[in-house]
Amino acid sequence: MTLRTVSETRSHGGIQGVYSHPSIETGTDMTFAVFVPDHEPGEKMPVLWYLSGLTCTHANVMEKGEYRAACAEHGIIFIAPDTSPRGDGVPDTSDEYDFGKGAGFYVDAVQQPWSKHYRMRSYIERELPDLITASFPADMQRQSITGHSMGGHGALTIGLRGSDRFTSISAFSPIVAPGKVPWGAKALARYLGEDRAAWREYDAVALIEDGARHPHMLVDQGTADNFLEEQLQTHQLITACKDAGMPAEIRMQDGYDHSYFFISTFMADHVAWHAKHLKSEI
Ligand SMILES: N[C@@H](CCC(=O)N[C@@H](CS)C(=O)NCC(=O)O)C(=O)O
C-alpha cells in the first residue's frame, strides 16, 4: 500500500492532509482528504466518512464544509474521498456533469466500458478503509458516515448495507430513491444495466423496503433546494422509514438550498450528533 502525501497543513490544532495512492479497485490513482485532530501519542480516534456529491472531488468539503472545528472538539477523524476514478484512461462523458467522472454514484459498475474503473463501492467499503487502518490513528471499531446529495445517497446506502460497521448514518440533501429519479435512473442504468432489480442495493428507499434497518439516522434537507422535487424527493424516505417503523430524524430546514452554505450551517451539528453515538460505543 503506497500512500503519497500531497499536502499536510496545520489547522484547528490538527492536520488537514491530502493523500493519493494507486487503487487496485479503480485501477487509477485516487486522491482523498483526511483531517486528524490533535491527539495523544498512540491514541486512536473514531472516524467520520463524508461522501461528496456530483461534480465534486475531495476538495469541495475540505474547502467549504467547515467540519474541522467540530472534529477537533470531538476528537473525530474526517475522511473525504473522491467521487469517481480519474485520469486519461478512464471513460467519461465530458459533456454530462451527472455521469462519468465526478459522478461514480458509489456503485461497482458491471456494464462496459464503465466496469473496469468505476468501482467506487468496493473502493469506499473495502480498499480505502484498509488504507486508513494502516496509515492513520483511526479506531475502525468506531465509524460513522455522512454525505451530500449523490454522496448522501452513498452514505445512506453504504450505511444501510453495512449497518454493523457504522454506528450512525447522516446525510445532507441526499438522493433517497435513485431508481426513481432522473439523476439516479440514468446513472444506474448505464453502470448496472436495465435490470432494475439490480439497482435496489444502491437505493436507500428500496433497501429499507427490502428490510435494511439502522437505529441512528439523521437527514437534513433544505426547503429551497432546486433539486428537492425532481431529484431528491425526501418524502420517499420519510414514508419508507415510517412504513418500516424505523426511527429516523429527517429535518426540513426552512429556506436552505443545495449548496455548501447549507452543508456548512449544519455540519457541526452532524459531527456532534455522530460524536454522541460514537462515544457511546466506548
Ligand atoms: N449545478 C451544478 C449541479 C451539481 C451540483 O449541484 N453539485 C453539488 C453536489 S450534487 C455540489 O456540491 N457541487 C459542488 C460545490 O458546490 O462545490 C453543476 O452543474 O455543477
The ligand as an SDF file (V2000), in Angstrom:
LIG
                    3D

 20 19  0  0  0  0  0  0  0  0999 V2000
  -25.3610   22.9920  -10.8650 N   0  0  0  0  0  0  0  0  0  0  0  0
  -24.3680   22.0450  -10.5060 C   0  0  0  0  0  0  0  0  0  0  0  0
  -25.0330   20.7230  -10.2610 C   0  0  0  0  0  0  0  0  0  0  0  0
  -24.1640   19.8560   -9.4900 C   0  0  0  0  0  0  0  0  0  0  0  0
  -24.2190   20.1860   -8.0210 C   0  0  0  0  0  0  0  0  0  0  0  0
  -25.0290   20.9650   -7.5180 O   0  0  0  0  0  0  0  0  0  0  0  0
  -23.3270   19.5610   -7.3240 N   0  0  0  0  0  0  0  0  0  0  0  0
  -23.3440   19.6520   -5.8930 C   0  0  0  0  0  0  0  0  0  0  0  0
  -23.4780   18.2490   -5.3610 C   0  0  0  0  0  0  0  0  0  0  0  0
  -24.8940   17.4640   -6.1010 S   0  0  0  0  0  0  0  0  0  0  0  0
  -22.0480   20.2430   -5.3920 C   0  0  0  0  0  0  0  0  0  0  0  0
  -21.6930   20.0240   -4.2500 O   0  0  0  0  0  0  0  0  0  0  0  0
  -21.3330   20.9770   -6.2410 N   0  0  0  0  0  0  0  0  0  0  0  0
  -20.0200   21.4640   -5.9050 C   0  0  0  0  0  0  0  0  0  0  0  0
  -19.9430   22.6290   -4.9910 C   0  0  0  0  0  0  0  0  0  0  0  0
  -20.9800   23.2720   -4.6860 O   0  0  0  0  0  0  0  0  0  0  0  0
  -18.8270   22.9290   -4.5170 O   0  0  0  0  0  0  0  0  0  0  0  0
  -23.3450   21.9140  -11.5920 C   0  0  0  0  0  0  0  0  0  0  0  0
  -23.7380   21.8860  -12.7640 O   0  0  0  0  0  0  0  0  0  0  0  0
  -22.1490   21.8180  -11.2810 O   0  0  0  0  0  0  0  0  0  0  0  0
  1  2  1  0
  2  3  1  0
  2 18  1  0
  3  4  1  0
  4  5  1  0
  5  6  2  0
  5  7  1  0
  7  8  1  0
  8  9  1  0
  8 11  1  0
  9 10  1  0
 11 12  2  0
 11 13  1  0
 13 14  1  0
 14 15  1  0
 15 16  2  0
 15 17  1  0
 18 19  2  0
 18 20  1  0
M  END
$$$$
